[in-house]
């Protein structure tokens, strides 16, 4: 897709550190700028894993992908529109490849539930990835620094209201 714009449906690929896609889905662009793309996904939308199996998004989601940060942030909303969780993937900055928004997930994550402090999770998965993908000590330190930044971001985050979808699946006007 050339020059994606607000309202466009795009493909998003989450990749392992070696570039292999492990999860993919479509999302609507809510905002796009040179610094950031914000997408939204409707509860019930399909997500495909590496083997082609399909699961479905449980909650409405809004995702923030910064082109200069080693993390992306997801807001999850219940059916009533209340924020129920923030989830931050420690990941490479996203890039556009043949019209697809791709990022490499480095397996370290931060999560925050309302009225609780943010915490780093999946350190065991990160340790396994560090061995499998031969993360250098410097890279591991950089990813933990990104996680520390993400902890602060999550604790200070002010979520926008839940996305509202129209009958055709696009964003309501």
PyMOL commands that set and color helices and strands:
alter all, ss='L'
color gray80, all
select helices_A, chain A and resi 123-132+137-156
alter helices_A, ss='H'
color red, helices_A
select strands_A, chain A and resi 9-15+21-32+36-41+46-49+54-56+60-66+71-77+83-91+95-97+100-112+119-121
alter strands_A, ss='S'
color yellow, strands_A
deselect
rebuild
show_as cartoon
